[in-house]
Amino acid sequence: MTYVAMQLAYFMGFKKVILVGVDHSFISKGKAHELVTSDGEDRNHFDPSYFGKGTKWQLPDLETSERAYHMAKEAFETDGREIIDATIGGKLQVFHKADYDKLFQGSSTAY
């Protein structure tokens, strides 16, 4: 879904995209796209009730996501645009990192 949002931002003409909340890390392990059932509090998302107990969901494919992010980065940079990652504590290492607090408190030296 993040890659689709990047594509939309590109085609809408955005010069700068700031990612927030792209943790790129999951506690649940297994094969990509494997169907699993939540057995309690969700420790993989920002809210423990994101997937309630009994919710079926597919494990992420972080490797494929990362390949897509590299393609997005190349497309943006080739066109003189940029994608910045302001996720707090995120594990994604594709994009330039920015300090979330500085970025959204009006500081002109955020990145």
Secondary structure, DSSP 4 states (H G I P E B T S, - for coil): -HHHHHHHHHHTT-SEEEE-S-----SS-SSTT-EEE--SS-SSSSSTTSS-TT-EEEPP-HHHHHHHHHHHHHHHHHTT-EEEE--TT----SSEE--HHHHTTT-TT--
